[in-house]
């Protein structure tokens, strides 16, 4: 559920997202839903490699929810 690609780090070596492939980058928001299940909201965004920052516009997203048997992915 947490292995989305190559980690992207900021200048302080903090995780800011993932490189899915050479043209796709993702941010991951981790939270607990109303049923107290761990969720990862994965958003595909444009990434500026020079400034190490994401464009706020989201191209696509999905939600991974931890379950007893693994996780479910909702689009």
PyMOL commands that set and color helices and strands:
alter all, ss='L'
color gray80, all
select strands_A, chain A and resi 6-9+15-21+24-32+38-48+53-67+70-74
alter strands_A, ss='S'
color yellow, strands_A
deselect
rebuild
show_as cartoon
